[in-house]
Amino acid sequence: MTQLDALALPQDGWPDWLAGRVDDLLATAQELLGRLKDGSSRSADEVLELWNDADIALRGASSVSSLLNEVHPEAEVRTLAEDRAQDVSRVATDRDLDRELFEVLDSTDPSGLDEQAVRLREKVLRDFRRTGVDRSEGERTRLREIAERLTVVDQDFARNIRDDVRSISLTPDRLVGVPQDWIDAHPPGDDGLVTVTTDYPDYLPFRAFAADAAARRELANAFLNLGWPVNDEILHEMLDLRHEQATLLGYPDWPSYDAEVKMVASSQHIADFIAKVADAAADAGRRDVDTLLERRRQDEPDATGMDATCAGYYSELVRREHFDVDAQLTRQYFQFDRVRQGLLEVTGALFDVEYVRIPDASVWHEDVAAYDVLVDGVRKGRIYLDLHPRENKFKHAAQFDLVAGVTDRQLPEGVLVCNFSRTLMEHSDVVTLFHEFGHLVHHVLGGDQHWARFSGVATEWDFVEAPSQMLEEWAWDADILRTFATDADGNPIPRELVERMRAAKEFGKGLFVRTQLFYTAVSYEFHRDRPADLTARLRELQAKYDMLAYIDDTHFHAAFGHLAGYSSGYYTYMWSLVIAKDLFAQFDAADLLQPEVAHRYRDKILVPGGSRDAADLVAAFLGRPFSFDAYAAWLDREATMRSSTG
């Protein structure tokens, strides 16, 4: 069997390579789209094949420019990638508003097409109509202007978050409680002060362990004001543009337009789902906050509530004192290199794939590791792991496409972009790594598709998180963790410690869900109502849904990057979690690597990519439609508190 080659990235000369690749792909796409309109007589299948060829080129141009905009260390390349992403957007918008193209596809006879070709034709025609191809010339002109401007606005919003790194300076005596390896990595400067930044490897451990409440508050204020004030104005424009686009297309608001092509199906269903989950999590959330507040009052007798400056810190204390789980001791078992290798071994066994390191692969930064993904000895994809923070790099954790897989034509290639410590990791970071890798393996295993439209993570957007949320469960299993979680002497993490970690995991989930619902409500209601004062509405929504209090003079929404990427659809995290709990319930808790169910899950959920509707994929695996039951049972399960160790 002939193996496909991976994309040849350059050793140097990135600006010329990027410009050449994107320009060539855009020229190819435009030439193919032009051929579709040349008046030649073509069958429906021939029309769709030409469309697919153009789509492959356009997706390739989009993927590489979107990735390098977020990760390349050279400012020249990032700026060039932004410019080329705007070019890609213009070509895509022109295609989707081209009435002549629409008529070519709409006039094809689907009767001789196979099931997947019929599905593609239906999806493409639906996309044309949702873009506004059937609107008046004036409306199409305005829709084109909106699409092009939204590309720039989304880029500006993301860049302002990515480039805004803030910090506080502290005397060394204010680091009490922070892990020693963290302290060792942060020596005082010439002024005798220690700099603590808002980047995750600094912020998350400090928030969880620093005993100095004033220092935690100072850092939280910096973190919750990233992107402020410039992104407030940008966000107003983004919301207004999306609303105008939706109303021009005949919808009452953006959430109504956006939800139509998702599992949730309507804006009202999002509102109903938020209300349902908020009610289900209310009692658990109150229990969590009451427990945290009780512990806080041991230190501050007059304390009246909880906010983000103290919730993480007291959550760690509660886990330590009531569950005998000390995150500082736990982290000794999660050395980065061993965790990364363990992740590959576990997912390799689970999905029956092999990862082969490519030591001489061309990459954009020395931190990046490249691996070929083999199935039965045949290369089926390539992955890149870019897992440590650096200046001007994407600040959160996400999977980016590099190449969309197309059967017998090009390998699926994806990139995992995270910001983890180079040494010891928090267990929460291990969970995040498993989660994000779930997207990456979905992209690769789902990348054997004839039609690019269905390649990889191409299902409805409110399903894409479910496979990743389910994979998190493997990061909580004692048998799994003991294969790679060892201390400096090679001793595996004690089984009883993992069991205590699992018990402690039950604490705080109500608070977690309610906080997620706060983010969900911001995403949904900002787009539905477009409030004049975003911070004021933020405060109202936090008071309604979150169990944590608003921190004065902070503006979380300015750094809420999901408002660009997920728009009004942040609800997908909770929606997907409902499905993930149902999926995971099918596995044998005593043997999470049991091949029969793992391979069935791989073949029914991941391998099809977007070739079937998400509800059908889930039903094929479960043997029934998904239900709320497993999620409700998880949410209702109360943590068993131990006596305090004082």
Secondary structure, DSSP 8 states (H G I E B T S, - for coil): ----------SS-HHHHHHHHHHHHHHHHHHHHHHHTS-----HHHHHHHHHHHHHHHHHHHHHHHHHHHH-S-HHHHHHHHHHHHHHHHHHHHHHT-HHHHHHHHTS-GGG--HHHHHHHHHHHHHHHHHTTTS-HHHHHHHHHHHHHHHHHHHHHHHHHHH---EEEE-GGGGTTS-HHHHHTS---TTS-EEEESSHHHHHHHHHH---HHHHHHHHHHHTTTTTTHHHHHHHHHHHHHHHHHHHTT-SSHHHHHHTTSTT-SHHHHHHHHHHHHHHHHHHHHHHHHHHHHHHHHH-TT----BTTTHHHHHHHHHHHHH---HHHHGGG-BHHHHHHHHHHHHHHHHT-EEEE-TT---SSTT-EEEEEEETTEEEEEEEEE-S--TTS--S-EEEEEE--BTTTB--EEEEE----SSB--HHHHHHHHHHHHHHHHHHHT---SSGGGSSS-S-TTTTTHHHHHHGGGGG-HHHHTTT-B-TTS-B--HHHHHHHHHHHHTTHHHHHHHHHHHHHHHHHHHHH--S-HHHHHHHHHHHH-SSB--TT--GGGG-THHHHTTT-TTHHHHHHHHHHHHHTTS-TT-TT-HHHHHHHIIIIITTTTSS-HHHHHHHHHSS---SHHHHHHHH----------
